[in-house]
Amino acid sequence: MAVKNTYAVLSVLLPALFSTCSAIKCFECNSVNNSACLEIHNPRMKAMIPVVDCTQAVPNAISKEFFCRKMIQTILHVDKTPEVRVTRTCGWVKHKRECYKADNSDHLETVCQCFGDMCNAAAMLEHVKVTVLGVLTAILVCYQNWRGNV
């Protein structure tokens, strides 16, 4: 009986954890004209950043599989100290890696992409669904072992 319950729970949870959806909402800002974009981890600043529905914000995108993107650029000025800029927006052309770096003669940049609503607020993007699945699996295994010993 416990095995059937486990299969029933997994059959509901697994599709939910691995489903994809193209309707995604992302923070959209550029620190050049909105300094709150730099400090989005602060709840007061997060309230000042607009959230957009990517399907409406980028209507003519090549792909309709949207995701959120965060780009940190360090602009290297010749006669001044470097300037850090942060851009948060929707993306539609995926990179093969979650985060990647580019090094050009006049700027350095780190770009990260993520696939959940408003995930581009994070300082570091993680695989939350895999963690949730691992925890749920561990709980189910412990429950089965406990039920088997009773």
C-alpha positions in Angstrom: 0.0 0.0 0.0 2.8 2.4 0.9 4.5 1.8 -2.5 1.3 2.7 -4.4 1.0 5.9 -2.3 4.6 6.8 -3.2 3.9 6.2 -6.9 0.8 8.4 -6.7 2.7 11.2 -5.0 5.6 11.0 -7.5 3.2 11.0 -10.4 1.8 14.3 -9.3 5.0 16.0 -8.2 7.4 15.0 -11.0 5.4 16.7 -13.9 5.0 19.8 -11.8 8.8 20.0 -11.1 9.9 19.5 -14.7 7.2 21.3 -16.6 8.1 24.3 -18.7 6.1 27.4 -19.4 6.8 30.2 -21.8 4.8 32.8 -19.8 7.4 34.1 -17.4 7.7 37.3 -15.5 11.1 38.9 -14.9 12.5 42.0 -13.3 13.4 44.6 -15.9 15.8 47.4 -15.1 19.2 49.0 -15.9 21.3 50.5 -13.2 22.2 53.3 -15.6 18.8 54.9 -15.2 17.5 53.0 -12.1 20.0 52.6 -9.2 17.6 50.2 -7.4 18.7 47.7 -10.0 22.0 47.4 -8.2 20.5 46.7 -4.7 17.6 44.4 -5.6 18.2 42.1 -2.7 16.9 44.9 -0.4 13.1 44.5 -0.2 12.6 48.3 -0.4 14.6 48.4 -3.6 12.8 45.4 -5.1 9.5 47.3 -4.8 11.0 50.0 -7.1 11.9 47.5 -10.0 9.2 46.8 -12.6 8.2 43.3 -13.3 7.3 42.5 -16.9 5.5 39.6 -18.6 8.1 38.5 -21.2 5.5 37.5 -23.8 4.3 41.1 -23.8 7.6 42.8 -23.2 9.3 41.0 -26.2 6.5 40.4 -28.7 8.7 39.8 -31.7 11.3 37.5 -30.2 12.8 34.7 -32.4 11.9 32.1 -29.7 8.8 32.1 -27.5 10.6 30.1 -24.8 11.4 33.0 -22.5 13.6 33.1 -19.4 15.0 35.8 -17.1 18.5 37.2 -17.5 20.8 39.2 -15.2 23.9 40.8 -16.7 26.7 42.5 -14.6 29.0 44.7 -16.7 32.2 46.4 -15.5 32.9 49.2 -17.9 36.6 50.0 -18.1 37.2 53.7 -18.6 40.7 54.9 -19.6 40.8 58.0 -17.3 38.3 57.0 -14.6 37.6 54.2 -12.2 35.6 51.3 -13.6 31.8 51.5 -13.5 29.6 48.6 -12.6 26.2 48.3 -14.4 23.5 45.7 -13.8 20.8 44.9 -16.3 17.9 42.6 -15.5 15.5 41.6 -18.3 13.8 38.8 -20.3 15.8 36.6 -22.6 14.9 34.4 -25.5 18.1 32.9 -27.0 19.5 30.5 -24.4 23.2 30.0 -23.7 24.4 26.4 -23.1 25.6 27.3 -19.6 23.6 28.9 -16.8 26.2 31.6 -16.3 29.0 32.7 -18.6 31.6 35.5 -18.7 32.8 37.7 -21.5 36.0 39.7 -21.5 36.3 42.5 -24.0 38.8 45.3 -24.3 36.5 47.9 -22.8 34.3 45.9 -20.5 33.9 42.6 -18.5 30.5 41.0 -18.2 28.9 38.1 -16.4 25.5 36.9 -17.7 23.3 34.4 -15.9 20.0 33.0 -17.1 17.2 31.4 -15.0 13.8 29.9 -15.7 11.4 30.9 -12.9 9.3 34.0 -12.3 11.4 36.9 -11.1 14.4 34.7 -10.6 16.8 37.4 -12.0 16.7 39.1 -8.6 19.1 36.4 -7.1 22.7 37.0 -6.6 23.5 33.4 -7.6 21.0 31.3 -9.6 20.4 27.8 -8.3 18.5 24.7 -9.4 15.7 24.9 -6.9 13.6 22.2 -8.5 16.3 19.6 -8.3 16.8 20.4 -4.6 13.0 20.1 -3.9 12.9 16.8 -5.8 15.9 15.4 -3.7 14.3 16.4 -0.4 10.9 14.9 -1.3 12.5 11.7 -2.5 14.5 11.5 0.8 11.3 12.0 2.8 9.5 9.3 0.9 12.3 6.8 1.3 12.5 7.5 5.1 8.7 7.2 5.3 8.8 3.8 3.5 11.5 2.5 5.7 9.7 3.7 8.8 6.4 2.1 7.7 8.3 -1.2 6.9 9.7 -1.4 10.4 6.3 -0.7 12.2 
